[in-house]
């Protein structure tokens, strides 16, 4: 059995847009991906490490523990051996209290990749492949989260291209979630239930090919 770590934020945690509720495992995209991979005959276990508000490498001034690089090396130790690490982060880098752009988030992704590769996993255990996933483009934020993400749509322009370039320079795999789905119509930030299904199915085909190649 091959283990896959999904390292993400609320887009992968499965928050229901406009609420503080969470979709069930089989309804959020990592679960959809696992079920689809198993239906293809791939023996996998998807491990979710997804935290609402997580940035790539920056702190949240209002909530502790949202810096994605903190503790990442230990998570690699905890969950080893891993065949693949999927990193889907960046959306929260564009919250209104930050002035980062796509280039900054791509640098944050590079720091996470280095932390994954330098983690002190047990001798003889494989270094996992890394798949960088660009989140769908932010839409105009709506509802209670609108002030938190005000201006994020403009700041995040070019994110997928920046991630793709960074992935190529680091020898990582890349997938653009925006190539298969948009952000939620409800809040402009997260994923609706149907969008989780679309993304999970698309990721299962992409990941199946990666696992067969390893």
N, C-alpha and C positions, 0 to 999 in steps of 0.2 A: 504494500500500500504506500502511495506517495502522499506526503503531507504538503499542503499549500497554506501559507500564511497570508491573510489579507490584512494589510496595515492601512487603516483609513480613518475617516471621520464620520460625520452623521450621514453622508450620502451612502456609506456602506453599512453603518449601524442600522439604517432602515427607519429613520424617523418619518412619521406620517406627516406630510406637509400641512402646515397650519395647526398642528397639534403638538403635544409632547408624548404622543404614543409611538409604539414601535411595531413594525411589521413582524410577523412570525418568520422564523428561520427559512422556511420553504417559500416565503414570499419576497424576501429581500435578495438582492442579486447574488451574493456569495452562496446562499443556499440553493438558489435556482441553478447556479453554475455547477455546484456539487452534484445535484440530482441529475442534471443533464449529462455530466461527465460519466457518472455511474451507469446511466442508460446506454452510453456508448461503449461500455465494457471497461472503463478506466477505473481502477480501484484507487480512490482518493479520499482524503479527509481534509476538509477546509476548516482552518482555524481562523476565527475572526478576532482581530484586535483593533476595534474601531471605537473611537472616542469622540463624542460630540464636541465640536469646537477645536479639534486638534489642528495645529498649524504644521508647516514643514519643520522649521527650526526656530520659530519665534514664540515668545511668551504671550499669553493672554493677560492683560493688566488686571482683569477682574476675576479670573478663575485660574487656580493653580493646576499644573500638570498638563497643560495643552501644548507644550513644546514637543514636537514629534521626535526629536533626536534624543531626548532624555529617556534613558532606560532601554533604548532600542537594542543595544548590544546584548543586554541581559535577556530580552525577549527572544533573541536568536538562540541563546543558550537554553532557555526554558523549553522551546518548541522543537529543537533539533532532534533528529535530522529533518531537514526541509528540502523538498525538491524545487520549490519555487516560492518566492516572495513577491506578492503583488502590492505595489504602493499606489494608492489613489488618494492623494492629498493636494492641497493648494487652494481650495475654495476659501478657507478661513483666513488665508494670507491677505485676502482682499476686503476684510471687514473694515469698517469706516475708521477705526482707531489706528489703522496702519496706512502707510503711504507706499506700499510695495507695488511693483508691477510684475509682468510675466517673467522678465529676466531675473528678478530677485527670487521668485518662487522656483525657477529652474536651478538656481544656485543652491537653494534649500534642498531640492531633490538630490542634487549631487552629493551634498553632505550626508544625506540619509543613506545613499548607496555606499558611500565610503564606510559609514558606521556598520552597515550590514556585512560588508566584506572584511572588515577588521575585527568583527566580534570573536571573542575567544571561545569558539565552539570546541567540543572535545576532539582530541586528535583522531584522525581517520574519518571523521564525519565529513560529508561532502559540502562544499560551498554552494549554496542554492543559486539557481538562475534568478534573475530579477526582471520583473515586468513593471514598467512605469506606465501608469494609466493617467491620461489627462482627463479631468472631470469635464462634463458638458459645460459649455459656456454659460456664464451667469446671465439671466434675464433681468429685467427691471424688478428689483425686490418688492414684494408686496406683503401686506399684513403686518403682524407684530414684529417681524424680523427686518422690516424695511429700514429703520434707522441704523441697525447694526451693519447692514450691507450697502448702505447708501454710497454710490460711486463705484461699487465693485465691478459693475458691468464694464465700465471704461478702463479701470485699472487692470483688468484681467485679459484685455485684448491681446491676442497672439500667444496665449498660454500653450495651446496644443503644439504649435510650431516650435516654441522654445523648449518644451519637454521632448519633442521628437529629436531635435538637434542635440540636446543633452544626453538622451538615451544612446544615440549613435556614437557620441564621443566617449561614452563610458562602457560601451559594449553591452548595453542592456536591451531588452526587448521593449517595444512600445505599442500601445494601443490607445486610440483616441475615442473615448466614450461618446464624444460629440458627433462621431461619424455614424452612430446608430440611434442616438436619442437626444432630445433637448432636456432642459431643466423643467421642473414642475410648473404647470400652469397656475398652480395655487399660490406658491410663494416665490417662484423665479429662482430658487436656490437648490432645492432638494430634488428627489425623484418620486414621482407618483408610482403607485403599485404596478401599473402597466409598464412603466419605464424600467422598473426593476426587472420585470420579466424579459423585456427586450435586451437589456444590458447583460443579464445573466446568461441568456441563451447565446448571445454573440460572443461573450467571453469564453463560454464552454468550448466553442469551436476553435477559438484562437489558442486557448490553453491546452486543449487536447493535442494539437499539433506540436506545441512546445514540449509537452511531456513525452510524446513519442520520440522526439528528436534527442532527448537526454538519455 
